[in-house]
Structure formats: C-alpha cells, structure tokens
Amino acid sequence: MRRMTLASTLLLTLNAQANAMSLAEDTYSHYVDDKGKISLPVDFRKTWSHLGSWVVGDKQAPGFGFHDVYTQPEAVEAYRATGEFPDGAVLVKEIRSVEQGAQTTGLAQWAGQNSVWFVMVKDRQQRFQGNTHWAEGWGWALFEAKAPKTNVSKGFQTTCLGCHVPAKASDWVFSRGYPTLLNVPQ
C-alpha cells in the first residue's frame, strides 16, 4: 500500500481547490443565470461522475423509484480532498420508474423511464438571498420529464426541505449513499 506524504497531500488539496474555483465559474455561467434560475444540465450522464444509487421501494412514498445521483468530476475531486462540496458543485438526482420482470436469474427490477430530476447547486457566497429556491447554502430545483426546461419547485421550504431534514448534518446531502466520494486506499 502506498503512503501519501504531507507534500503530496497538500499538492492534491491545492489542485482540488484550483479546479473548484474554475468549477464555480463554469456553473454560474452555464447552469445558473444572474437571477438565480437553475437549468437542468444536459448530457450529465455522459461526462459527470455517478455518485451512487438509491431505490425507494415504497410505492406510496413521494420518491418512489430508482435514484441515480451525478456531479462534476471536479466536485468529486474537491470533496475527496476537503470533505465538502465546493462552490459551484451541481448535484443531479435522476428518479426513474421501477420496472420488473422474470429473468433467467429470477425476478429482477431495473430503472425505467425518467420521471423527475432534482438539481442542487452549491452556493458558498449566498448569491441569491431572498430567492425562495436558494437556502442553506444551496440552490434547489425540480424538473419533470414532461417539461425538463421548467423548474416546477415551489421553493426550498415547500418542495425540498421536508425530504432533506434527515441530511441536515451532512450539508443537506445524503452523502452516505455515494461511494464515489470516498477516498479508497490504493
């Protein structure tokens, strides 16, 4: 097993911080307008890091379905170096229906059609005070499959807070379900 020296750890941290600064510039020019309107990133599945997956199996639950969460590679790098999401990190949670059927291995379940996307944007500078979609250090948005360009969230208090209260201690993010964020020994 390779041990990292203090110098190499410091270098990785400084590199992650530099990439994180560039990340904020990119995010606030591509995914958030000057009024705080958040857009659903396009092609995030192709180029972003998959953080992890959840399944909410209770058909009566508001989040029923397969949950896959993505972020920019720079956000993963910064999180691994600091334990926090950097300014400008974007988290996209894609929720898809649950499909099932008999397979040669037995009854199987898999992700079906998209239903909604939740988008969170880290805002360490509190850029949009007074905007109901920005609270607790994040921007919050909800997009439905039938109209993916329209944020249908009623704001953080109404649409997002109820589900995220259990994650308050971890910066409002259910990070325990995201193995990609863990530093794995080499």
N, C-alpha and C positions, 0 to 999 in steps of 0.2 A: 504494500500500500504506500503510495506517495504522500509525503507530508508537505504541506504548503508552508513556506517561510513567511515571516511577517511582511517582508518586502513584496512577495508575490501576492499576498492577500491584499495589501494596500494598493498595489497596481490594479488588481481586479476591481476593487471598490472604486477607485478613481475612474477607471474605464467605464464602469457601470453608471457612475454619476454623469459623465460626459455624454454618454448615449441617452440618459434620461432627460437631460436638458434639451437635446435635439428632439426627443420624443414629444415633449410638451409643445414645442414649436409646430411640429407636424400635426399633432392632434388638434390644436386650436386654430389651425388654418384649413384642415380638411374635414373634421367631423363636428366642429362646433363653430357657429357663426358669432359675430360680435354681440349679439343679443342673448346668447346662451342656448340657442336652438341646436339640439343634438341630432345628428344624422346617423342612420344605420350604416356602418361600414360595408362596403361591397367586397366580395371575394375574401372575407376574413378566413374562411376555411382553407383557402389555398396557401396563404403566406403567413398566417399568425400561428402562434403556439396553442395547442389544445391543452388546457389546464387539467381537465378531468370531466367526469360524467356523473350524473345523479339520475336516479329513477324515483319518481314519486308514483307509487303504485296504487294509491287510493283514488278511485275514480271520482269520489266526491270532493277531493282536495282541489283548491284553486290552481295548484301547479302540477296537476296530473300529467304525466308524460316523461319522456326522456329529456334530460337537461345536459347539454354539452356546452362547456364554457371555454372561451378563447380570449387571448390577449396578444399584444405585440411581443415579438421576441425580446425587444429592449426592456419591456416591463418585467419579463421573467428574469432577465439578467440582473436588473436593478433590485428586484425583490430578493433574489438569492444572495446578493451582496449586502443588503441592508435590512431585510425582513419587513420592508414596507413597499407599497406601490408608489412609484414616482409620480410627480405631477404630470398629467397628460396620459397616464395609463388608461386604456379603454378595455373594459370587460364586456364581452358579448355572451349572453346566455341564450342559447337557442333551445326552444322547447318544441319537441315533436311528438306526435301521437304515438301510441303504443300499438304495434301490430303483433299478431301472434298466429302460430300455426304449427302443425305437426311437421317435424323434420326427421331425418334419419337418426338424429341424436336424441330425439324426444320432442316434447312440446317446447317451442322456442318463442322468445319475444324479441322484437327489434324495433328500432326507431322508424316511424313512418313519416307522414307529411309534416311540414313546418306548421306551427300554429302561431307562436309569438317569439319575439326577441326582446330581451331586456338588455339595456345598454347602460353601463355606469362609466363615468369619466372622472378620473381623479383631478381634483381642483385644490391644490395646496394654497393657492393665492386668494381664494374666495372672490373670484372674478365677477360673479353674478348675484350678489346679495340682493335679496328681495324677489328673485325669480323663484317661483314655487318648485321648479324642477331641480334646484340646486340647494343641497343641505348636507350637513355632516361631512363636508369635505369632498363631496361627490356631486356630479350631475347625474340625473336619473331619467330614463326614457323607456317607453314601451311601444313596440311596433307589432302590428298584427299582420299575418300572412296576406290577408286580403288587401292591405294598403301599407306596404313596407316603407313608404316615404313619409308617413304621418305618425308623429308621436301622439299616441292616444292616452298617455298617462295624465292623470288629473293632478299630478304633482307628488312630491316625495311623501308628504303627510298622508295623503289619501290612498295612493296606489302602491307605494313601496315600503313604507315604514312597518306595517303590520307583519310582513314576512321577514324583514331583516332585523327585527329586535333581537332574536337569538344570536345574531352575529355582531352585535354592537361592540363587544370586547375585541373583536378581530377586525376593526375598522370597517364594520358593516358588510364584510365579505365572508362567505362560508369557505374559507381557505382550507379547512381540514379535508375537504374533498378534492383538493387539487395537488396531486402528487408531483406534477411538473415543477412546482415551486420549491420542492425540497432539494437541498444540496445532497447529492448522492456521492458517497465516498468513491474514489477512483483507485 
